[in-house]
Amino acid sequence: MKKVTCKVVAGQCNEGLHKVGDKLMRRLLPVLVLVALACGSKPSASETESVSLPESRSKVLFVIAHQGFRDEELTTLKKILEEGGFAGVIASTDTSVAKGMLGAKVKPDLRISEARSDEYEALVIVGGAGAKNLWADTTLARLAREFREADKVLGAICLAPVVFARAGLLKDVDATCFSSVSSELEAAGAHYVKEDVVCSGKIVTASGPRAAEAFGHKLLFLLEKEEE
């Protein structure tokens, strides 16, 4: 019987790893480590030091209503962006457990009032019936304007685009939302477009839960473009 040996060749590994981007390296490194351990060897200091990884992932701030956010909008968006290499952070009006319309329970990471625009690459507001309670939130409106002034990505879905409208961010901007509140957008000077997802520069809006996946991929596209 032939004896099979497994070796990690530092030169070959390093040459290959330097040809891939940071995102791919983040995914491959754990696999390489597991292979090395399974073969009874450990990466040397020179091997691990040669792989340059970012200290932390870029973050996206998700804002949800404390009661009545739309469950699948949050979970779908968060999954798409996190699989794309971005860390999702959840904010609400309170840090006690928030409840979704369909029964989901989520503990926010921080209050909206604690969020700083310079710590995130994008602001995404989740919809649901409870999003109406965010329409008049002056702290959230101010935060949204700060993101806009910093030329960062803004996203809102379902009833949430009204937050942007009332913050004065949608004047003369193409946007969509849940059809029952389209008049709110038009009253703020927006050009309401009856489509699932509408992208106007760095402002992305979506009509509701069925558009969550397409909305998430559009946000990811813009965020990846910003990192190029």
C-alpha positions in Angstrom: 0.0 0.0 0.0 1.4 3.4 -1.0 1.8 6.0 1.8 0.0 9.2 0.9 1.6 12.4 2.3 0.2 15.9 2.2 2.4 19.0 2.3 1.6 22.7 2.2 4.1 24.2 -0.2 4.6 27.8 1.0 5.8 29.2 -2.3 2.9 27.8 -4.4 0.3 28.8 -1.8 1.6 32.3 -1.5 1.8 32.8 -5.3 -1.8 31.7 -5.7 -3.2 33.6 -2.8 -1.6 36.9 -3.9 -3.6 36.7 -7.1 -7.0 36.7 -5.5 -8.8 39.6 -3.9 -9.4 40.2 -0.3 -12.9 38.8 -0.4 -11.9 35.5 -1.9 -9.0 35.2 0.5 -11.3 35.5 3.4 -13.2 32.5 2.1 -10.2 30.4 1.2 -8.0 30.9 4.3 -10.2 28.8 6.7 -10.2 25.9 4.1 -6.4 26.0 3.7 -5.9 25.9 7.5 -8.3 23.0 7.8 -6.4 21.1 5.0 -3.1 21.8 6.7 -4.4 20.5 10.1 -6.0 17.4 8.5 -2.6 16.5 7.0 -0.8 16.9 10.3 1.0 20.1 9.5 0.6 23.7 10.6 1.2 26.8 8.4 4.5 28.4 9.3 4.7 32.0 10.5 6.0 33.1 7.2 3.0 31.5 5.4 0.4 33.2 7.6 2.1 36.5 7.6 2.3 36.6 3.8 -1.5 36.6 3.5 -2.8 40.2 3.9 -6.4 40.2 5.3 -8.4 43.2 6.3 -8.7 43.6 10.1 -12.5 43.9 9.9 -15.2 43.8 7.3 -17.0 46.9 6.0 -20.2 47.4 7.9 -23.8 48.1 6.8 -26.3 49.6 9.2 -29.8 48.0 9.1 -32.6 49.9 10.8 -35.7 48.1 11.9 -38.9 49.1 13.7 -38.9 47.8 17.2 -42.4 46.2 16.6 -43.7 45.0 13.3 -40.6 45.0 11.0 -40.9 42.7 8.0 -39.1 39.5 8.8 -38.0 38.3 5.4 -36.9 41.7 4.3 -34.3 41.9 7.1 -33.2 38.2 6.8 -32.9 38.2 3.1 -31.0 41.5 2.9 -28.7 40.6 5.7 -27.9 37.2 4.2 -27.0 38.6 0.8 -24.8 41.4 2.1 -23.0 39.2 4.6 -22.4 36.5 2.0 -21.0 39.4 -0.1 -18.4 40.2 2.6 -20.2 42.9 4.6 -21.0 42.8 8.2 -24.6 43.6 9.1 -25.3 45.7 12.2 -28.9 46.2 13.4 -30.2 49.4 15.0 -33.7 50.2 16.4 -35.3 52.6 18.8 -34.5 50.3 21.6 -32.0 47.4 22.2 -34.5 45.1 23.8 -35.8 42.2 21.6 -37.6 43.5 18.5 -40.4 41.5 17.0 -41.2 41.0 13.3 -44.6 40.8 11.7 -44.2 37.1 11.1 -42.8 36.3 14.6 -39.1 36.8 14.2 -37.3 38.0 17.3 -34.1 40.1 16.9 -32.0 41.8 19.5 -30.7 45.1 18.0 -27.0 45.8 18.4 -27.5 49.5 19.2 -30.0 52.3 19.3 -30.5 54.5 16.2 -29.3 57.4 18.3 -26.0 55.7 18.9 -25.2 55.1 15.2 -22.5 57.1 13.5 -22.6 57.5 9.7 -18.8 57.4 9.4 -18.7 53.8 10.8 -20.8 52.3 8.0 -20.8 52.0 4.2 -24.5 52.1 3.8 -27.8 52.7 5.6 -30.6 50.3 4.9 -34.1 50.7 6.4 -36.3 47.6 6.6 -40.1 47.9 6.0 -43.1 46.3 7.5 -46.2 47.8 9.2 -44.0 49.0 12.1 -41.9 51.2 9.7 -44.6 53.8 10.0 -43.3 54.5 13.5 -40.0 55.5 11.9 -41.4 58.1 9.5 -41.3 60.9 12.1 -38.1 59.8 13.8 -36.0 63.0 13.6 -32.9 61.1 14.7 -33.2 58.6 11.9 -33.9 61.5 9.4 -30.8 63.3 10.5 -28.7 60.1 10.2 -30.0 59.4 6.7 -29.1 63.0 5.7 -25.6 62.4 7.1 -25.2 59.3 4.9 -26.4 61.3 1.9 -24.0 64.1 2.6 -21.2 61.6 2.8 -22.2 60.2 -0.6 -22.9 56.8 0.9 -25.3 54.1 -0.2 -28.9 54.5 1.0 -31.6 51.8 0.8 -35.2 51.5 1.9 -37.9 48.9 1.2 -41.7 48.6 1.5 -43.0 51.4 3.8 -39.5 52.6 4.7 -38.8 54.9 1.7 -41.1 57.4 3.3 -38.3 58.0 5.9 -36.1 59.3 3.1 -39.0 61.3 1.6 -39.8 63.1 4.8 -36.0 63.7 5.4 -36.0 65.6 2.1 -33.8 63.1 0.3 -36.2 62.2 -2.6 -37.0 65.5 -4.2 -36.8 65.0 -8.0 -35.5 61.5 -7.4 -37.0 58.3 -9.0 -38.1 56.0 -6.2 -40.6 53.3 -5.3 -42.3 51.9 -2.2 -45.3 49.8 -1.1 -48.0 51.1 -3.5 -50.4 52.2 -0.7 -48.0 54.9 0.5 -46.8 56.2 -2.9 -48.6 59.5 -2.3 -46.1 60.1 0.6 -43.3 60.0 -1.9 -45.0 62.2 -4.4 -45.9 64.7 -1.8 -42.2 65.0 -1.0 -41.4 65.7 -4.6 -40.2 62.2 -5.6 -40.9 60.6 -9.0 -42.8 57.5 -8.0 -42.0 54.6 -10.2 -44.2 51.5 -10.0 -41.4 48.9 -10.2 -40.0 46.3 -7.7 -36.6 48.0 -7.4 -35.5 51.5 -8.4 -31.9 52.8 -8.3 -31.3 56.5 -8.5 -27.6 57.1 -8.0 -26.8 55.8 -4.6 -30.4 55.7 -3.4 -32.1 52.3 -3.8 -35.7 51.7 -3.0 -37.9 48.7 -3.3 -41.6 47.9 -3.3 -41.9 45.2 -0.7 -41.1 41.7 0.5 -41.2 40.0 -2.9 -38.5 42.5 -4.1 -36.2 41.8 -1.2 -33.8 39.6 -3.0 -33.4 41.8 -6.1 -33.1 44.8 -3.7 -30.3 43.1 -1.8 -28.3 42.2 -4.9 -28.6 45.8 -6.1 -27.3 47.1 -2.8 -24.4 44.6 -3.0 -23.6 45.7 -6.5 -23.3 49.3 -5.4 -21.3 48.5 -2.3 -18.8 46.4 -4.3 -18.5 49.1 -6.8 -17.6 51.6 -4.1 -14.8 49.3 -2.9 -13.2 48.9 -6.3 
